[in-house]
Amino acid sequence: DFRSTQSAAYGTNPMKSLSGGLFGLYAGDGTGNGAITISDRNSVWRPQNGTSGYLQGDYSMSGSVTITDRNSFWRPNNGLSSAVP
């Protein structure tokens, strides 16, 4: 259960603190390797930009891959990583 404590995942502050004392995983890891890097933008978001569906590049889970996924989700989280115990 990742909702109640940072220690549910490995790393230093591996999850985003949400309201009400809950935690969530960071958005933007399109490759699914545990790290948000330039590869997530170049190999996942870019080729899918402008398409519809819950795709790997749909970091907002809106049903469409758009510039918002890059600017509001990938960009602020770029460089972060976590690992599941």
N, CA and C atoms as a LAMMPS dump frame, in Angstrom:
ITEM: TIMESTEP
0
ITEM: NUMBER OF ATOMS
255
ITEM: BOX BOUNDS ff ff ff
-5.0000000000000000e+02 5.0000000000000000e+02
-5.0000000000000000e+02 5.0000000000000000e+02
-5.0000000000000000e+02 5.0000000000000000e+02
ITEM: ATOMS id mol type element x y z
1 1 1 N 0.855 -1.173 0
2 1 2 C 0 0 0
3 1 3 C 0.906 1.243 0
4 2 1 N 0.922 1.96 -1.096
5 2 2 C 1.784 3.13 -1.245
6 2 3 C 1.154 4.408 -0.667
7 3 1 N -0.066 4.34 -0.187
8 3 2 C -0.776 5.554 0.191
9 3 3 C -0.366 6.157 1.522
10 4 1 N 0.156 5.384 2.446
11 4 2 C 0.289 5.898 3.796
12 4 3 C 1.701 6.26 4.253
13 5 1 N 2.73 5.872 3.526
14 5 2 C 4.079 6.155 4.006
15 5 3 C 5.104 6.19 2.875
16 6 1 N 6.079 7.07 3.001
17 6 2 C 7.168 7.166 2.027
18 6 3 C 7.986 5.886 2
19 7 1 N 8.053 5.161 3.117
20 7 2 C 8.901 3.966 3.194
21 7 3 C 8.335 2.768 2.431
22 8 1 N 7.178 2.928 1.795
23 8 2 C 6.619 1.838 1.001
24 8 3 C 7.371 1.647 -0.315
25 9 1 N 8.229 2.6 -0.662
26 9 2 C 9.064 2.496 -1.867
27 9 3 C 10.492 2.847 -1.467
28 10 1 N 11.459 2.357 -2.221
29 10 2 C 12.869 2.629 -1.926
30 10 3 C 13.294 3.989 -2.445
31 11 1 N 14.286 4.573 -1.793
32 11 2 C 14.849 5.841 -2.238
33 11 3 C 14.578 6.955 -1.241
34 12 1 N 15.157 8.117 -1.506
35 12 2 C 14.94 9.29 -0.682
36 12 3 C 13.739 10.04 -1.221
37 13 1 N 12.69 10.161 -0.43
38 13 2 C 11.425 10.777 -0.862
39 13 3 C 10.984 10.214 -2.214
40 14 1 N 10.76 8.896 -2.303
41 14 2 C 10.459 8.266 -3.577
42 14 3 C 9.052 8.526 -4.105
43 15 1 N 8.2 9.144 -3.29
44 15 2 C 6.835 9.41 -3.738
45 15 3 C 6.451 10.85 -3.45
46 16 1 N 5.415 11.309 -4.134
47 16 2 C 4.92 12.673 -3.967
48 16 3 C 3.935 12.698 -2.808
49 17 1 N 4.115 13.665 -1.931
50 17 2 C 3.191 13.849 -0.817
51 17 3 C 1.92 14.505 -1.35
52 18 1 N 0.79 13.889 -1.088
53 18 2 C -0.506 14.394 -1.539
54 18 3 C -1.277 14.925 -0.333
55 19 1 N -2.412 15.494 -0.553
56 19 2 C -3.201 16.025 0.562
57 19 3 C -3.717 14.89 1.449
58 20 1 N -4 15.219 2.68
59 20 2 C -4.566 14.251 3.611
60 20 3 C -3.587 13.202 4.095
61 21 1 N -2.284 13.465 3.984
62 21 2 C -1.286 12.516 4.458
63 21 3 C -1.085 11.31 3.559
64 22 1 N -1.55 11.402 2.335
65 22 2 C -1.401 10.295 1.384
66 22 3 C -0.197 10.533 0.48
67 23 1 N 0.276 9.481 -0.16
68 23 2 C 1.408 9.551 -1.071
69 23 3 C 1.043 8.885 -2.386
70 24 1 N 1.68 9.327 -3.467
71 24 2 C 1.449 8.738 -4.784
72 24 3 C 2.752 8.685 -5.559
73 25 1 N 2.792 7.858 -6.579
74 25 2 C 3.971 7.753 -7.42
75 25 3 C 4.063 8.967 -8.331
76 26 1 N 5.275 9.327 -8.71
77 26 2 C 5.484 10.452 -9.622
78 26 3 C 5.093 10.052 -11.036
79 27 1 N 4.489 10.979 -11.776
80 27 2 C 4.116 10.738 -13.17
81 27 3 C 5.291 11.063 -14.086
82 28 1 N 5.361 10.368 -15.219
83 28 2 C 6.358 10.694 -16.23
84 28 3 C 7.305 9.569 -16.585
85 29 1 N 7.217 8.419 -15.922
86 29 2 C 8.103 7.291 -16.226
87 29 3 C 7.471 6.434 -17.313
88 30 1 N 7.508 6.933 -18.543
89 30 2 C 6.89 6.229 -19.662
90 30 3 C 7.549 4.91 -19.997
91 31 1 N 8.837 4.782 -19.734
92 31 2 C 9.546 3.541 -20.034
93 31 3 C 9.336 2.485 -18.957
94 32 1 N 8.858 2.908 -17.786
95 32 2 C 8.585 1.971 -16.704
96 32 3 C 9.826 1.397 -16.046
97 33 1 N 10.949 2.111 -16.1
98 33 2 C 12.191 1.591 -15.527
99 33 3 C 12.482 2.115 -14.122
100 34 1 N 11.564 2.885 -13.535
101 34 2 C 11.746 3.39 -12.182
102 34 3 C 12.382 4.765 -12.095
103 35 1 N 12.772 5.338 -13.249
104 35 2 C 13.402 6.663 -13.263
105 35 3 C 12.761 7.524 -14.344
106 36 1 N 12.568 8.784 -14.055
107 36 2 C 12.008 9.729 -15.02
108 36 3 C 13.175 10.474 -15.644
109 37 1 N 13.413 10.204 -16.929
110 37 2 C 14.589 10.735 -17.621
111 37 3 C 14.212 11.274 -18.994
112 38 1 N 15.207 11.781 -19.697
113 38 2 C 15.021 12.302 -21.055
114 38 3 C 14.488 11.222 -21.997
115 39 1 N 14.809 9.977 -21.71
116 39 2 C 14.329 8.859 -22.527
117 39 3 C 12.805 8.762 -22.489
118 40 1 N 12.206 9.079 -21.357
119 40 2 C 10.742 9.053 -21.25
120 40 3 C 10.11 10.103 -22.166
121 41 1 N 10.783 11.222 -22.313
122 41 2 C 10.282 12.255 -23.221
123 41 3 C 10.543 11.878 -24.671
124 42 1 N 11.779 11.512 -24.988
125 42 2 C 12.161 11.295 -26.384
126 42 3 C 11.619 10.009 -26.991
127 43 1 N 11.634 8.906 -26.245
128 43 2 C 11.225 7.629 -26.84
129 43 3 C 9.777 7.25 -26.567
130 44 1 N 9.126 7.94 -25.621
131 44 2 C 7.732 7.608 -25.295
132 44 3 C 6.805 8.78 -25.607
133 45 1 N 7.018 9.924 -24.935
134 45 2 C 6.083 11.04 -25.111
135 45 3 C 6.097 11.583 -26.533
136 46 1 N 7.278 11.86 -27.099
137 46 2 C 7.35 12.48 -28.442
138 46 3 C 6.633 11.685 -29.52
139 47 1 N 6.884 10.376 -29.665
140 47 2 C 6.182 9.646 -30.724
141 47 3 C 4.674 9.523 -30.497
142 48 1 N 4.236 9.628 -29.241
143 48 2 C 2.813 9.488 -28.935
144 48 3 C 2.079 10.825 -28.848
145 49 1 N 2.801 11.929 -28.818
146 49 2 C 2.186 13.246 -28.7
147 49 3 C 1.149 13.449 -29.808
148 50 1 N -0.037 13.868 -29.424
149 50 2 C -1.117 14.112 -30.373
150 50 3 C -2.014 12.907 -30.603
151 51 1 N -1.757 11.813 -29.901
152 51 2 C -2.594 10.62 -30.055
153 51 3 C -3.522 10.472 -28.857
154 52 1 N -4.518 9.641 -29.008
155 52 2 C -5.494 9.418 -27.943
156 52 3 C -5.408 7.998 -27.42
157 53 1 N -5.765 7.849 -26.159
158 53 2 C -5.752 6.551 -25.497
159 53 3 C -4.922 6.646 -24.242
160 54 1 N -5.117 5.71 -23.347
161 54 2 C -4.32 5.673 -22.128
162 54 3 C -3 4.992 -22.468
163 55 1 N -2.11 5.768 -23.05
164 55 2 C -0.824 5.296 -23.545
165 55 3 C 0.279 5.593 -22.531
166 56 1 N 1.462 5.042 -22.752
167 56 2 C 2.586 5.265 -21.847
168 56 3 C 2.937 6.746 -21.716
169 57 1 N 2.74 7.532 -22.769
170 57 2 C 3.056 8.955 -22.749
171 57 3 C 1.949 9.824 -22.191
172 58 1 N 0.83 9.229 -21.809
173 58 2 C -0.293 9.962 -21.23
174 58 3 C -0.074 10.085 -19.723
175 59 1 N 0.877 10.94 -19.342
176 59 2 C 1.28 11.059 -17.948
177 59 3 C 0.189 11.629 -17.055
178 60 1 N -0.787 12.33 -17.619
179 60 2 C -1.884 12.891 -16.831
180 60 3 C -3.067 11.934 -16.729
181 61 1 N -3.028 10.847 -17.491
182 61 2 C -4.126 9.873 -17.546
183 61 3 C -5.434 10.519 -18.007
184 62 1 N -5.324 11.468 -18.945
185 62 2 C -6.494 12.169 -19.462
186 62 3 C -7.12 11.469 -20.658
187 63 1 N -6.43 10.495 -21.233
188 63 2 C -6.93 9.819 -22.422
189 63 3 C -6.317 10.36 -23.697
190 64 1 N -5.456 11.367 -23.591
191 64 2 C -4.766 11.95 -24.74
192 64 3 C -3.344 12.313 -24.348
193 65 1 N -2.413 12.136 -25.278
194 65 2 C -1.026 12.53 -25.049
195 65 3 C -0.866 13.933 -25.625
196 66 1 N -0.582 14.901 -24.754
197 66 2 C -0.519 16.306 -25.164
198 66 3 C 0.697 16.99 -24.544
199 67 1 N 0.874 18.247 -24.889
200 67 2 C 1.951 19.06 -24.335
201 67 3 C 1.825 19.185 -22.816
202 68 1 N 0.611 19.092 -22.288
203 68 2 C 0.389 19.147 -20.846
204 68 3 C 1.082 17.982 -20.147
205 69 1 N 1.074 16.815 -20.778
206 69 2 C 1.75 15.662 -20.185
207 69 3 C 3.238 15.948 -20.009
208 70 1 N 3.828 16.579 -20.995
209 70 2 C 5.252 16.918 -20.905
210 70 3 C 5.498 18.037 -19.911
211 71 1 N 4.792 19.15 -20.047
212 71 2 C 5.075 20.337 -19.246
213 71 3 C 4.639 20.235 -17.788
214 72 1 N 3.511 19.605 -17.536
215 72 2 C 2.971 19.569 -16.171
216 72 3 C 3.323 18.302 -15.393
217 73 1 N 3.737 17.246 -16.085
218 73 2 C 4.001 15.983 -15.397
219 73 3 C 5.435 15.489 -15.604
220 74 1 N 5.886 15.372 -16.86
221 74 2 C 7.245 14.89 -17.079
222 74 3 C 8.282 15.917 -16.625
223 75 1 N 8.153 17.163 -17.064
224 75 2 C 9.166 18.189 -16.789
225 75 3 C 9.435 18.393 -15.291
226 76 1 N 8.418 18.604 -14.43
227 76 2 C 8.733 18.829 -13.009
228 76 3 C 9.273 17.581 -12.301
229 77 1 N 9.033 16.403 -12.856
230 77 2 C 9.477 15.16 -12.228
231 77 3 C 10.747 14.59 -12.855
232 78 1 N 11.232 15.216 -13.928
233 78 2 C 12.442 14.735 -14.592
234 78 3 C 13.594 14.647 -13.595
235 79 1 N 14.244 13.505 -13.565
236 79 2 C 15.372 13.292 -12.646
237 79 3 C 14.997 12.534 -11.38
238 80 1 N 13.713 12.329 -11.138
239 80 2 C 13.276 11.6 -9.95
240 80 3 C 13.232 10.099 -10.234
241 81 1 N 13.369 9.319 -9.197
242 81 2 C 13.268 7.867 -9.354
243 81 3 C 12.77 7.247 -8.065
244 82 1 N 12.271 6.038 -8.181
245 82 2 C 11.868 5.254 -7.019
246 82 3 C 11.867 3.789 -7.428
247 83 1 N 11.835 2.94 -6.455
248 83 2 C 11.8 1.502 -6.707
249 83 3 C 10.827 0.873 -5.732
250 84 1 N 10.114 -0.105 -6.195
251 84 2 C 9.158 -0.816 -5.36
252 84 3 C 9.906 -1.895 -4.593
253 85 1 N 9.661 -2.002 -3.267
254 85 2 C 10.349 -3.03 -2.479
255 85 3 C 10.007 -4.44 -2.961
